[in-house]
Amino acid sequence: MTQAIQATIGDSEFDRDTSVRPRGAAEPGVFDADLSAGWTIISAVNGGYLVALVGRALSEFLPHPDPVTVSAHYLSASVPGRAVIRTELVRAGRTLSTGQASLFQYDENGAEVERIRVLASYTDLSTLLDEVRTTAAQPDIPPYEHCLGADAGGAPIPGSSAIVDRLRLRLDPTTAGWAVGAPSGRGEMRAWFALADGRDADPLSLLLAVDALPPTAFEMGLIGWAPTVELTTHIRCRPAPGPLRVAITTRNLAGGFLEEDAEIWDTDDRLVAQSRQLARAPRT
């Protein structure tokens, strides 16, 4: 069903492009980073990639290694280029630590401009209890080989969609009518998700996966950029190796805003991540 693993955690393109460099003892909790142009859609840097980058800085700074809940507010559009991430410890407990972080870029005068602000709690996911009680149902997605890859249709948005080359997405045909000019009218998007270089998912890449599919607005007949206002992600456990199944739904579009609720399931049929984001509806 999938290609052989080509990259392991630590040496993949995702890891290189989300790497951060601590400034050291002189500025504790401050990290330099470079936003890669490889994760853009049109001209904007993908919001999930930004959260993953900030999430990596927090995982290096906080006492616990794994995100369990991450809430991000997007304050201005990020662009490829250098950035600085400033982190702060809010509280450190025995099993949970909470921190906040902001990512800044620079204007034409060299002044810092805040792009995204994050409040997050971290834990060690390997220590969580095994008990699961859920009414959540796995998404009904056709087998991987029966879903549609990026070569199944033309580019739906004018301009750069560089992020498509970083991912291995296979869309459920019933939620891909927009790609051939026949959207269903339903606010649904489902797909298999993996990184294109074969790197298996981990908690940080789940922060990317919840925001990596085409917007549900496409299947509602609204084609264009749907910028995220706020995104909250809950990481429930470490995902098993192999492609993930992602299901996203929108129930309400009003006042120019819509919500997207995402669930991610792994190859062991576990719900490994959930998210909700508020986004602006594309302007037609």
WOLINUR-V617722 format. One record per backbone hydrogen bond with DSSP energy under -0.5 kcal/mol. CO is the residue of the C=O (numbers start at 0). NH is the residue of the N-H. Records with the same first field share a line. If there is no record, write none. Layout:
# WOLINUR-V617722
CO = NH ; NH
This chain:
# WOLINUR-V617722
7 = 10
11 = 15
12 = 16
13 = 17
15 = 18
19 = 21
20 = 31
23 = 26
24 = 27
26 = 29
28 = 86
29 = 22
30 = 84
31 = 20
32 = 82
33 = 35
34 = 80
35 = 38
36 = 39
38 = 45
39 = 162
40 = 42 ; 43
43 = 40
45 = 49
46 = 50
47 = 51
48 = 52
49 = 53
50 = 54
51 = 55
52 = 56
53 = 57
54 = 58
55 = 59
56 = 60
57 = 61
65 = 122
67 = 234
68 = 120
69 = 232
70 = 118
71 = 230
72 = 74 ; 116
77 = 44
80 = 34
82 = 32
83 = 103
84 = 30 ; 86
85 = 101
87 = 89 ; 99
90 = 97
95 = 92
96 = 121
97 = 89 ; 90
98 = 119
99 = 87
100 = 117
101 = 85
102 = 114 ; 115
103 = 83
104 = 112
106 = 109
110 = 106
112 = 104
114 = 74 ; 75
115 = 102
116 = 72
117 = 100
118 = 70
119 = 98
120 = 67 ; 68
121 = 96
122 = 65 ; 124
123 = 126
124 = 127
138 = 140
142 = 145
143 = 146
147 = 170
148 = 151
149 = 152
159 = 41
160 = 163
161 = 164 ; 165
162 = 165 ; 166
163 = 166
165 = 195
166 = 168
167 = 193
169 = 191
170 = 147
171 = 174
172 = 175
175 = 178
176 = 179 ; 181
177 = 180
185 = 187
186 = 249
188 = 247
189 = 171
190 = 245
191 = 169
192 = 243
193 = 167
194 = 197
198 = 194
201 = 205
202 = 206
203 = 206 ; 207
204 = 208
205 = 209
207 = 210
208 = 211
214 = 217 ; 218
215 = 218 ; 219
216 = 219 ; 221
217 = 220
218 = 184
220 = 222
221 = 223
226 = 279
228 = 73
229 = 277
230 = 71
231 = 275
232 = 69 ; 234
233 = 235 ; 273
243 = 192 ; 245
244 = 264
245 = 190
246 = 262
247 = 188
248 = 260
251 = 253 ; 258
253 = 256
255 = 280
256 = 253
257 = 278
259 = 261 ; 276
260 = 248
261 = 274
262 = 246
263 = 271 ; 272
264 = 244
265 = 268
269 = 265 ; 271
271 = 235 ; 236
272 = 263
273 = 233
274 = 261
275 = 231
276 = 259
277 = 228 ; 229
278 = 257
281 = 283
